[in-house]
Amino acid sequence: MNNAVKTEKTIDSRIRVVKDRIKNAALSCGREPSSITLVAVSKTMPAHRVSQAIDAGISTFGENYIQEARAKVDELSRFGVSWHFIGHLQTNKVKYAVPRFDLIHSVDSEKLAREIDRQAKKLDKRQAILIQVNVGKEASKSGIDENGAEKLVRAAAAMPNLIVRGLMAIPPFFDDPETARPYFKALAGLRERIARTKISHQSGEKFMADLSMGMTGDFEAAITEGATMVRIGTAIFGQRK
Ligand SMILES: *Cc1c(COP(=O)(O)O)cnc(C)c1O
């Protein structure tokens, strides 16, 4: 068996395992498995690995770095899969992101939201976004703090070319998913509270309905706390170099 075939088999079975784990976590708390979107995080993975994942049934990919994503997304455009941007986005890179990504998970300032709105308008696009919240209050992490989130949701909801789909967080890393759980609960609670405030927005289309939380080490806990999107890299592609 040559190496290419071996890698393919590995990705294939890994994806099957991850999908099973998502399904079981959903069923364990009475949720519909299809209500959870698997975002396969393909950062640092070359296009041929991504196409193996596409062959194995993955239809949504997450990328962190604009420079890397530009080439990859363009090379794989014929497959018609959905791309999500999950990394820190600089204002001057927004013009490369908006044409390529269906959802931007990492909006954490009004300035960034405004630039996304401006670039989306040029393309006559409604750009779906999530507001990234720094639930761990870590100085080193991106994300708006919990107190500022509602104000940012309000501001973005008023921008005509944005759709605010919900919230995203990367809690402090813990090996034990139970240690991450309070942060997932906090994000879910915040989404709930903001959604209840009846913010006026441009369209009712899935406004504030999504919660992007949970990675390889803790996605089952995230699902039982209400995640609608899990971002999984290592469990699908293996350890990154
Ligand atoms: C890398 C990354 C992931 C995936 O992490 P894994 O532990 O490999 O599953 C998810 N979300 C973000 C924002 C990331 O940067």
The ligand as an SDF file (V2000), in Angstrom:
LIG
                    3D

 15 15  0  0  0  0  0  0  0  0999 V2000
   -6.7240   25.2950   15.2830 C   0  0  0  0  0  0  0  0  0  0  0  0
   -8.0690   25.7270   15.7160 C   0  0  0  0  0  0  0  0  0  0  0  0
   -9.1010   24.7800   15.9240 C   0  0  0  0  0  0  0  0  0  0  0  0
   -8.8930   23.2920   15.8210 C   0  0  0  0  0  0  0  0  0  0  0  0
   -8.1300   22.8130   16.8720 O   0  0  0  0  0  0  0  0  0  0  0  0
   -7.9020   21.2340   17.1260 P   0  0  0  0  0  0  0  0  0  0  0  0
   -7.5210   21.1510   18.5450 O   0  0  0  0  0  0  0  0  0  0  0  0
   -6.8400   20.8000   16.1800 O   0  0  0  0  0  0  0  0  0  0  0  0
   -9.1920   20.5430   16.8390 O   0  0  0  0  0  0  0  0  0  0  0  0
  -10.3500   25.2710   16.2470 C   0  0  0  0  0  0  0  0  0  0  0  0
  -10.6040   26.5940   16.3710 N   0  0  0  0  0  0  0  0  0  0  0  0
   -9.6480   27.5150   16.1720 C   0  0  0  0  0  0  0  0  0  0  0  0
   -9.9890   28.9480   16.3050 C   0  0  0  0  0  0  0  0  0  0  0  0
   -8.3620   27.1170   15.8510 C   0  0  0  0  0  0  0  0  0  0  0  0
   -7.4060   28.0440   15.6810 O   0  0  0  0  0  0  0  0  0  0  0  0
  1  2  1  0
  2  3  1  0
  2 14  2  0
  3  4  1  0
  3 10  2  0
  4  5  1  0
  5  6  1  0
  6  7  2  0
  6  8  1  0
  6  9  1  0
 10 11  1  0
 11 12  2  0
 12 13  1  0
 12 14  1  0
 14 15  1  0
M  END
$$$$
